[in-house]
């Protein structure tokens, strides 16, 4: 939660700096976002490589629960596609690109800004932060009304880190492994799905 608020704060500060021309540098004519993206992908790779226990823990998974991240991905994309048909200024593909962030706001917003522009990138940032906040604050209600797997699915890519403690608290310790596995798979899919929906056109 704290990390999300910090990200939003930096976004607001950056918006104000651009609005009032406080920084004497034209970011729109530079490749700064591309280099930031490369650096972020490098850090993601390091974090996965430094945690071999995550990969080993997958062996104890219930085989049926392996499909949970797939259901999360398909359900999110289907919902975004349907929502896209009701939006006059955005296509279903735009909405699916935003949804394909699955709560991983830092990475997906950079990709979308690079491919589709700052406006859709901002929408991706805010919508994916909201997904994380909903998972954090709504976990008790999600467990009560939809079952113990619900917070994991809602958490998307965040279930292996930021939302893991709250999922453990309300869903139970026995869901830690599936939560980590779910977050790992969904997290891994983000760069591929976001770039795919940003690149294709009909």
C-alpha positions in Angstrom: 0.0 0.0 0.0 2.8 2.4 1.0 4.7 1.6 -2.2 1.6 2.3 -4.3 1.2 5.7 -2.7 4.8 6.6 -3.3 4.5 5.7 -7.0 1.4 7.9 -7.3 3.2 10.7 -5.5 6.1 10.6 -8.0 3.5 10.5 -10.8 1.8 13.7 -9.5 5.1 15.4 -9.0 6.2 14.5 -12.5 2.9 15.8 -13.9 3.3 19.1 -12.2 6.9 19.4 -13.4 5.8 18.9 -16.9 2.8 21.1 -16.7 4.8 24.1 -15.3 8.0 23.3 -17.3 10.0 23.0 -14.1 12.6 20.7 -15.8 14.5 22.2 -18.8 14.5 19.0 -20.7 12.1 17.7 -23.4 11.3 14.1 -22.4 9.0 13.5 -25.4 12.0 13.8 -27.8 14.2 11.4 -25.8 14.4 7.6 -25.3 14.5 8.0 -21.5 11.4 5.8 -20.9 12.9 3.1 -23.1 16.1 3.0 -21.0 14.1 3.0 -17.8 12.1 0.0 -19.2 15.4 -1.8 -19.9 16.6 -1.1 -16.4 13.4 -2.3 -14.9 13.4 -5.5 -16.8 17.0 -6.1 -15.7 15.9 -5.7 -12.1 13.0 -8.1 -12.5 15.4 -10.7 -13.9 17.8 -10.2 -10.9 15.0 -10.6 -8.4 13.8 -13.9 -10.0 17.4 -15.2 -10.3 18.2 -14.4 -6.6 15.2 -16.3 -5.3 15.6 -20.0 -6.3 13.2 -21.1 -3.4 10.3 -19.7 -5.4 11.0 -22.0 -8.3 11.5 -25.0 -5.9 8.3 -24.4 -4.0 6.2 -24.9 -7.2 6.7 -28.7 -7.0 4.3 -29.0 -4.0 1.4 -27.4 -5.9 -2.0 -29.0 -6.3 -2.1 -29.8 -10.0 -5.6 -28.3 -10.5 -4.5 -25.0 -9.0 -1.9 -24.7 -11.7 -4.8 -23.4 -13.9 -5.6 -20.5 -11.6 -3.2 -17.9 -13.2 -4.5 -18.9 -16.6 -8.1 -18.3 -15.4 -7.0 -14.9 -14.0 -5.4 -13.9 -17.3 -8.3 -15.0 -19.4 -11.0 -13.5 -17.1 -9.2 -10.2 -16.9 -8.7 -9.9 -20.7 -12.3 -11.0 -21.4 -13.6 -8.3 -19.0 -11.4 -5.6 -20.5 -12.5 -6.6 -24.0 -16.1 -6.3 -23.1 -15.5 -2.9 -21.4 -13.8 -1.7 -24.5 -16.9 -2.1 -26.6 -18.6 0.5 -24.4 -15.9 3.1 -24.6 -16.1 5.5 -27.6 -12.5 6.8 -27.4 -10.7 3.5 -26.6 -10.6 0.2 -28.5 -11.0 -3.2 -26.9 -7.3 -3.8 -27.6 -6.4 -0.6 -25.7 -8.4 -1.9 -22.7 -6.9 -5.3 -22.9 -3.4 -3.8 -23.0 -4.2 -1.9 -19.8 -5.7 -4.9 -18.2 -2.7 -7.1 -19.2 -0.7 -5.1 -16.5 -2.5 -7.3 -13.9 -1.5 -4.9 -11.1 2.1 -4.6 -12.3 1.7 -0.8 -12.8 5.4 0.2 -13.0 6.2 -2.1 -15.9 3.0 -2.0 -17.8 2.6 1.8 -17.7 6.1 2.2 -19.2 5.4 -0.2 -22.0 2.0 1.3 -22.8 3.4 4.9 -22.7 6.2 3.8 -25.1 3.8 2.2 -27.6 0.5 4.1 -27.2 1.4 7.4 -25.6 1.3 9.1 -22.2 -2.5 9.2 -21.9 -3.1 5.5 -22.1 0.1 4.9 -20.0 -1.4 7.1 -17.3 -4.7 5.1 -17.4 -2.7 1.9 -17.1 -0.8 3.2 -14.1 -3.8 4.3 -12.2 -6.0 1.3 -13.0 -3.3 -1.2 -12.1 -2.6 0.6 -8.8 -6.3 0.5 -8.1 -6.3 -3.3 -8.7 -3.6 -3.7 -6.1 -5.4 -1.5 -3.6 -8.7 -3.4 -4.1 -6.9 -6.6 -3.4 -5.3 -5.2 -0.3 -8.4 -3.6 1.2 -11.0 -6.0 -0.2 -9.4 -9.3 0.8 -11.7 -10.0 3.8 -14.8 -9.4 1.7 -13.5 -11.3 -1.3 -12.8 -14.4 0.9 -16.2 -14.1 2.6 -18.3 -13.8 -0.5 -16.2 -15.5 -3.3 -13.9 -17.9 -1.6 -10.3 -18.1 -0.5 -8.9 -18.1 -4.1 -10.6 -14.8 -4.9 -8.0 -12.4 -3.4 -5.3 -14.3 -5.3 -7.1 -13.8 -8.6 -7.9 -10.2 -7.9 -4.3 -9.5 -6.8 -3.0 -10.5 -10.3 0.8 -10.1 -10.6 1.1 -8.7 -7.0 0.4 -11.9 -5.2 4.0 -13.0 -5.0 5.0 -9.8 -3.1 2.9 -6.8 -2.0 -0.4 -8.6 -1.5 1.0 -11.9 -0.3 0.8 -10.9 3.5 -2.8 -9.9 3.3 -3.7 -13.1 1.3 -1.9 -15.2 3.8 -3.8 -13.5 6.6 -7.3 -14.0 5.2 -7.0 -17.0 2.9 -4.7 -19.0 5.1 -1.1 -20.2 5.2 -1.9 -23.1 3.0 -2.5 -20.7 0.1 1.0 -19.2 0.2 2.5 -21.5 -2.4 -0.3 -21.1 -4.9 -0.2 -17.3 -4.3 3.5 -17.1 -5.1 3.1 -19.4 -8.1 0.1 -17.4 -9.4 2.0 -14.1 -9.0 5.1 -15.5 -10.7 3.2 -16.8 -13.8 1.0 -13.7 -14.2 4.0 -11.4 -13.6 6.0 -13.2 -16.3 3.1 -12.8 -18.8 2.9 -9.0 -18.4 5.6 -7.8 -20.8 4.5 -10.3 -23.5 0.8 -9.6 -23.3 1.1 -5.8 -23.0 3.4 -5.5 -26.0 1.2 -7.9 -28.0 -2.0 -5.9 -27.4 -0.2 -2.6 -28.0 1.3 -3.9 -31.3 -1.7 -5.6 -33.0 -4.4 -3.8 -34.8 -7.5 -4.7 -36.7 
